[in-house]
Amino acid sequence: MTEPTTPSAEPRLRVIDAGGHAVVRRRRSWIAQAAWQTLGKWGARIGGAWVLAVAFLAVFGPVLASSHPLLWRDAADPDAGWGGWWSPLLVNLTAIDVWLLAAAALGGVMAMCGWMSAGSRWGAWCLGTLILVPLCGWASAWRWLNSGTGDTPAGLWMLLAVLAAIGLAIYMGALVQAWQASRPQGERYAYARWVVLLVVAAWAVPLIAEPPLPPQTVVYSQYREAIADRPDDIAAVFTLLPYSPNDRFRDLPDQRLLPPSLAHPMGTTAFGEDLATRMVHASRIALAIGLVATGIAVFIGVVVGAAMGYFVGKVDLLGMRAIEVFDAIPVIFLLIMIVAFYGRSLMLMMTILGLTGWVGYALFVRAEFLRLRNADYVLAARAAGVPTRAILFRHLLPNGVTPVLVLASFGIAGAITTESVLSFLGLGLVNEPSWGQMLAQAQSIGGGFKWWLAIYPGGAIFLTVLAYNLIGEALRDALDPKTA
């Protein structure tokens, strides 16, 4: 038995429990209801579990698989760090590694802050990740944060700076939470916009003034050689997989195309790298290209489709001509041409996929806006003098975004497949691990077919694409009122 309470800024329900007592509970939002219905299907649970596993490997891969020891102590150099101990792994983390690890840590902290509203936690997480950008990408700040002097281990300042950024984000989230309780909704949105703009402007200046750090050459065999030469002086703690993705074991006998063993659980590649390590690090490429490319396509598609569906007339005519042009572009051949002229770049590949993949989203949004533009609540908003921007993004978009959410899950799978096809053809990334690149080595290298180079990368591609398709199917059923 449920009874709606008096309308307020935060809808609630009065629920009568078994003992006859009235309990006031917060009403679930539309997003929460859709997520709950989606997770109620076994397909979405299985697909979500695999996607979460891939995301975990993408974020924590550098601390799970690396040739750099987690802890290192050389008895011949007792003054380094604390009692001779220091962390080569922490020092050799890249800027994107630190940013992802810190963002994941901040997300975990925000998830435990139940006393904050969902909007405040989301805003605090965004603020914290923005603060961490210059610390990870600004060359001078990176050198200082990664330095070690005297009794201070290398990388300690970086760790303290990340913790300080997380603490500042929590503090700002608490301030926003307290401020929201005493301000009307319009002022909250204005305040949030100004905070985001100020943070981005303040931290974008050092990034523009000085470019990020260039890539550095790393000798992975130095640790194995030191242990072999002076085993009594060296103490080390390695990661779960003690190999880096580009470690080709030049200090050891021929390690190329070895079958799975205890030393290499998934075997080695044609260049001698450990396949299991490359599989872990390649998950970041698959996740990034799917999310970034689809995010660009969704943004462009929503903006263009919303303008076409709401304004119609000449705007709709021009938009349809643009859709016809972009829909006729062969994406694979365009990517091959771009690679031939501008080289192999992950950012360029994601940008091209995003700029050419927005057509389907625009058509879906256009159809929804054409259906909703003459709805009663839209006509009432126009009569009340509500600005066009508010009608588009506050009234129409939340009601017409359903097809976009479903299509985006399939778009992520398509982007991953496209990158795998390019890598399989030898046109993908060179120095970065990719599932398609490893799959291509199964047959193109002499010596016959290597089954481990086909099963593991091919299985990862298949399961990832299948997982996103399962999530998309469940999300479509949850958001479709005809199947509810």
Steps between C-alpha positions, in 0.01 A plus 500: 500500500652832393380859524668797335605768739466874447692603185846631578835552335588138576213255435442248777262217575327414828510120527296312762710209631375170648464653846273778379767770533547764232853508357601783265729388222660685213338441163730344240600724213438403138866403455493287816182323389645429153824368651310280746284349225802448275700322769202278569572311177762227497643613168579844640654347814730274300594774255547754778726264694727455198507876426588571864780243481639665186473842666681371810786369287509824302537711814718275715697329222826693568506379863401144408744438214835680486870420474566777751506361856234616738771533769876496451794507741867499411735435794774689316288817508342518848438878481236473226150549643417359842768253601589439136141411397328683217244428228617491136142420399367822651774709343448354152124541489389718211280805538189318378573212741506732800191686384295184455611352833425823684162537326409144597604562861297820511200317352522238774515768769202682349300176492547466876387858572135408547428823689551696177241519225567329167549837328752615759698177477506516121609865512772426757633215284512723192674773700759260636580354160538851355742593777709192423536579129783757525675298771519209256559685174709805588868413448649715778241391756551138401878517549460663840232259617706203386828614655670341799755672722668378813266294712202576275426210264444579134131538425395588857411860409289371213308271736446781751382736225245244379372453857478877543299530177260231621460674836437836331237343277320351802513835679360685197229238464399554862487877445285456191273263694452756776458784251236314297280459805459878535485619136233475230556265209582770244783641711643150553541444126659842452741435787597159366570640153726772637692251716566275201605789276736646761666166573547420133641846424734502799645157430509529120757784515801288607409232246503757219814672628703179509432182301468159671797275558639323191525118496813357659708196416493239778740208545286224651782248533696708753317345795548140387866567426555658842338202675708253294829686566449579872229274641614549861477879484161534331156465656197553277124459497348465153146534371262213427631479142865615517518613137426821313311489169806611299755290689651271234746316729812590302712391796365142481513227234250511215156554658298537179180300439525289814184303587323558835705397804542587867736785414267633228138391569380599152825450311706764320454703182703506179728765653550320831258703717287330762150455354316513834655837580411638159145370538465692827639825361304469174175523696569872547518551124173314445321688777635842397422472131148379572409765757676800344395435141140430603498804729602730214242344269220525760576866574496601133197284424295636790577865415431461127194277547350731765538804273349314204205360692407817686557779246415293184483705177836605357690365800351156444571518127867591549537238771361226277741593221790483747376161623489368144858616440643350819298182463658439158859515637666155517650515849753219457642646178508847652697370798743320267556824308548701821754248628687514169531879509520586871633185665355276768346685792242383750361852549467549126326164463251580780432845351431363152268231636313762703471753216363239261281300737245761609249445219294231673475698824389812313224313319368346821502831689339679206217248490439530876503881491259506206266283704533703820523858372119540500439320829284676757783570744715650222217726384440604860869582544494717187190681620664563837801661330753230587825554305560276199817363659307384805227343286757308297728372774275492808167385356552338160841334533428294817187363333665435165836362609381139533600384149839671537589306815415171334678583176811620686558156652502348151720787376768418757509141377525623140792732579690216671439277199622768257823553695557125513451473123754776437752342735444161339575655160824646638374860498441540873729604782867400495649542848172460691348155561178426314285187485471522121876544465566185704236309305675586172819331621329160527529428128723765342817388681693206360498166674134414458184591686548604865178417681567707813537814288156438354295369792583758769483827299214372283308385807548837668366685196202263472410519869533879517282559196249243628493665843412842357234343279345323801495827694343679205227237465418515871502880500268511200253266672517701821438835329237383254152543658352240262719224649481614863 
